[in-house]
Amino acid sequence: MKRARVEYKGKVLDVIVNFEGELVTASGEVVPSQAVKWLCPVENPGTIFALGLNYADHASELAFEPPKEPLVFLKGGNTLTGHQQPSYRPDDIEFMHYECELVAVIGKSGKNIKREDALEYVAGYTICNDYAIRDYLENFYRPNLRVKSRDSLCPIGPWIVDTDDIADVSNLLLETRVNGELTQQGTTADMIFDIPFLIEYLSSFMTLSEGDLIATGTPKGLKDIQPGDVVSCSIEGIGTLENPVLSEKAFYGELTD
């Protein structure tokens, strides 16, 4: 089942996406997808965990050694925005790139979770595009706030796909397209630390809670993103997350209009 949150005629709705791609409310009303504003599919996101260098090919691309322990950092809720909603390229930077990532959505609280039980704590999966500003990336082990904590620079969605609907989360194709051109391709089979490992690792020293998000890193394939670009991140079995990129002036002007 695909579960989404949208705004329609001033109301926030929880909807199911059926096999025809229609958005259906709990009462059975079909909502026209072209008339909605897509929201973050998690109503109250908890802690947002993000992984650095979790694909060996991406680490090599950046001339880093693959990590021996997960490189985990935290992100603020201000970074999240929905499918088809705009992100922006900051002024006066040299290089900004996308990061297509599989996201595990935690469905119930747990501490000291064993690897073999880990997926029981996952409500479902979604996609995020965790944009990075390379100009300020001084240390991949501690990405600073200017790299990973800007407004709107982590689109997420369009929906959550239930765990039971993904046959093998460890072998899903990931692709990114910029203005329709394929620029990134990989598979979750190449993760250094898979989702069960990450859940066991994180829960060994902190409680994971319902609504927590674990963004699992990105494979190789970088391209500088400019205002006017449309970036589409696809993951097999889940769907496609798309967002346009504005200039900083256009983005904040749009928000204040």
Disulfide bonds with the S-S distance in Angstrom:
none
